[in-house]
Amino acid sequence: MTTSLYCSPYINSQVLSDELNCGVDDIVNIELNVCDTQPSCLGGGNNEFIFSGRLDNLASSYCALRALIDSCESPGNLASDHAIRMVALFDNEEVFLFLDL
């Protein structure tokens, strides 16, 4: 059995109209905004990652880049390093603006 995350606008309208004690036709438009209510936590093999839905993108991007730059203060730091130091930044808020759907 497969499940889908898609929920039809009619079902949303029906649930809302039941909650508000009004007819479905009385609802002109719906905008659904959701928020992650799970608490932040540490994760990764050594608890080196912070998982949180409420971290500001710009602040966390700046902190990640600053930490990467600060970790390479002397040229010798990278010469003997066996790991790859990197930061991955994604701009997923505007990605869909450029897709022709």
Buried (B, 14 or more C-beta within 10 A) or exposed (E): EEEEEEEEEEEBBEEBBEEEEEEEEEBEEEEEEEEEEEEEEEEEEEEEEEEEEEEEEEEBBEBBEEEEEEEEEEEEEEEEEEEEEEEEEEEEEEEEEEEEE
